[in-house]
Amino acid sequence: MEPPLAIMIATINTVFILSSAGVIAYWLRLRHQRHHLPKVTEQLEEMRDAIAQLRDRLEPQVEELQERLDFAERMLTRGGGSPDEPPDGAR
């Protein structure tokens, strides 16, 4: 066998081996992802439930804080005196 032909065959074999290794690595990665997908979906559902619980717990508190802020704004715009003095209409 001539040396250039041997080099060409060795090069083709090397490319084939490296390509095969890449395909096998890709297949293993897909298999791993498919195997762990149900766990990720389950964790996502748990996180959605936790967020919904937090939202349910925090919404009333936020509404109360908004009401208090509105009240404080009304009190500040109504009178400009010291906090110890009654509002203008109560004198």
C-alpha positions in Angstrom: 0.0 0.0 0.0 1.3 3.4 -0.9 2.0 5.9 1.9 -0.5 8.6 0.7 -3.2 6.0 0.4 -2.5 4.8 3.9 -2.6 8.4 5.2 -5.9 8.9 3.4 -7.4 5.7 4.9 -6.2 6.6 8.4 -7.7 10.1 8.0 -11.1 8.7 6.9 -11.1 6.2 9.8 -10.3 9.0 12.3 -13.1 11.2 11.0 -15.5 8.2 11.1 -14.5 7.4 14.7 -14.8 11.0 15.8 -18.2 11.4 14.1 -19.5 8.2 15.6 -18.4 9.4 19.1 -20.2 12.7 18.5 -23.4 10.9 17.4 -23.2 8.6 20.4 -22.6 11.5 22.8 -25.6 13.3 21.3 -27.8 10.2 21.6 -26.8 9.8 25.3 -27.5 13.4 26.0 -31.0 13.1 24.5 -31.6 9.9 26.4 -30.6 11.6 29.7 -32.8 14.6 29.0 -35.8 12.3 28.2 -35.2 10.4 31.4 -35.1 13.5 33.6 -37.9 15.4 31.8 -40.7 14.0 34.1 -38.7 15.1 37.2 -38.3 18.6 35.8 -42.0 18.8 34.9 -42.9 17.7 38.4 -40.6 20.3 40.0 -42.2 23.0 37.7 -45.7 22.1 38.9 -44.5 22.2 42.6 -43.0 25.6 42.0 -46.2 26.8 40.3 -48.2 25.6 43.3 -45.9 27.4 45.7 -46.2 30.6 43.8 -50.0 30.3 43.8 -49.9 29.8 47.6 -47.6 32.8 48.1 -49.9 34.9 45.9 -53.0 33.9 47.8 -51.3 34.7 51.1 -49.8 38.0 50.0 -52.7 39.5 48.1 -54.8 40.4 51.2 -51.7 42.0 52.8 -51.0 44.1 49.7 -54.6 45.2 49.5 -54.5 46.3 53.2 -51.3 48.2 52.6 -52.8 49.9 49.7 -55.8 51.0 51.7 -53.5 52.3 54.5 -51.4 54.2 52.0 -54.5 55.8 50.5 -55.7 56.7 53.9 -52.3 58.3 54.8 -52.3 60.2 51.5 -55.8 61.6 52.2 -54.8 62.6 55.7 -51.7 64.4 54.4 -53.5 66.2 51.7 -56.4 67.2 54.0 -54.4 69.1 56.6 -50.9 70.5 56.7 -50.6 70.9 60.5 -48.7 69.0 63.1 -49.8 65.4 63.8 -51.0 66.5 67.3 -53.5 69.0 65.9 -56.9 67.8 64.6 -57.7 68.1 60.9 -59.0 71.5 59.6 -62.7 70.4 59.6 -62.7 69.1 63.2 -62.0 72.5 64.9 
